[in-house]
Amino acid sequence: MARYLYDLCGRDERLRFSPYCWRVRMALAHKGLSVETVPWRFTDKQALAFADYDKVPVLCDGEQVVTDSYDILCYLDTTYPEAPLLGEGLAKQRVLFFKHFVERSVTPSLFRIVALDLFQAVHPDDRDYFRTTREARFGCTLEEFHDPERGRAELQKVLAPVREQLRSAPFIDGDSPAGADYLLFGSAMWVHCVSREPWTTPGDPVDAWFERMLDLHDGLARNAFTIRDLD
């Protein structure tokens, strides 16, 4: 059965940096499922018209079309129950809480670290769209929002509970990675792909966790094309 993932690309088609797509790519690897990625750009809305959706990720699993990264993770657990990602009942609700924590607290701090690097990573034809939509969201220019030192200071505080969790286990989900790890890793990989700016501190449990995550699934993320390859 053919399986395709529409995946955001940057100024080089090999540069794939969407935090939400990275969640799904890691989740598919966790399940042992192969996938062919389809490069997609911010302004290519028509390419996703078949999904009645205007952003990625979009997963096409045979005849089934699933959108939104968290919904895709839920779909994968339902359709391929071995090696669960989210669990059920209370466990699943806690992962959902962690999803909101990542998106509302972690990602904005990361964005402040890499805003201008991210702008340069975006395809030139998408930059006007990217600037307009992000500046409307933040209420200021990208140049004003970009403040790596402030972003790192914010992130140090925001990640305190994650840091404590990782003092007692190698992964957020315990002895092995699962959904919560992939939710945070997607955002971390977003930064890693588009910028040379450090977002962790050597010796920090979060930094050690990120290195472990990079090596998972035969180095799927470790071997990813990043801005370093363009430079």
Secondary structure, 3 states (H helix, E strand, C coil): CCEEEEEEECCCCCCECCHHHHHHHHHHHHHCCCCEEEEECCCCHHHHHHHCCCCCCEEEECCEEEECHHHHHHHHHHHCCCCCCCCCHHHHHHHHHHHHHHHHHHHHHHHHHHHHHHHHHCCHHHHHHHHHHHHHHHCCCHHHHCCHHHHHHHHHHHCHHHHHHHCCCCECCECCCCHHHHHHHHHHHHHHHHCCCCCCCCCCHHHHHHHHHHHHHHHCCCCCCCHHHHC
